[in-house]
Amino acid sequence: MTEEVSTYYFYVLLCADGTFYGGYSPDVHARVAAHNAGQGAKYTKSRLPVKLLYFEQFDNKHDALSAEWHFKHQPRAQKEEFLRAHGIAW
């Protein structure tokens, strides 16, 4: 019997080249560790190390994926505005 996950996270990473990466995971800290071990997304593998800038908790996968999608489909300036609005400096 598999345990159902009830919490998901949308997160934003700062890559070593200064770019942002948005993702989702049921365990954000394990996912960041996986990225830094080269086991994360293809995008981050060539941009290590990554630093966790922001994460937000959701009650379901759909909402976390939606937050990720909206972040990824914004221009850089809007991503920076989003982070500043949440008190994040990088």
N, C-alpha and C positions, 0 to 999 in steps of 0.2 A: 504494500500500500504506500503510495507516495503522498508526502505531505504537501498540501496546497499552500502556496506563497500568498500572503495577504498584504504584503508591503512591497512597493516598488519605488525606485528612486530615479529621478532624472538628475544627471550630473554634468558639470562642465569642467573640462581639463584645460590647463595651459600647457601647450607642447613646448619643447626646447627651442623650436624655431619661432616662437611667439604667436603661433596660431591657436585657435580654440577648437576643442573637440567636444561635442555633446553626445551623451549616451544615456542608456538606462540599464538598470540592474536591480535584482532583489537584494544584493549585498554590495553596496557601493565601495566599501573599503577593500573587499576582496577583488573587485573588478579593477580598481586603480592599481592594486598590486600586480594583477595579471597584465595590465597594460605595461607597467614598468618592467615586467619580466619578459616582455616581448611576445606575450601570449594574448594580447588584446586585439583591437581592430587593426586591419591592414594600414589604415591612415596613421596610427600612432607608432607603429613599429619602426619607422624611419625618423621619428621625431622625439626620441626619448632623451632624457626622462620627461615624464609628464607630472604636473602638479594639480591636485584637486583644488579648484577655486570655489565651487558652489555645488550644493546638492539640495534637492527638495523631495520630500516623501509624498507618496500617493497611495491611496487605498487599493488601486487596481492598475493592472498593466496598461490598459488602454489610455488612461490619463497620463501615465509616465511617458508612453510612446508618443502621445500627442504633444507633450511639452518638448520632447526631444526633436520631433519633426519641425515644430514651429521655430525652435532655436536654430536648427541647421539651415532653415530656409530664409534666414535673415541676412542682410549684408553685414559686414564687419562692424560698421558704425552702430547698428542697432543691437548687435551682440554686446558691444561695449556699453551702450546705454542700459541694457538689461542688467549687466553685472554691476554697474555703478548704482543703479536703482536699488540693488540688494546689498549695497555697502561693500562691494568687492573691489579691491585694488589689486593690480597684478604687476 
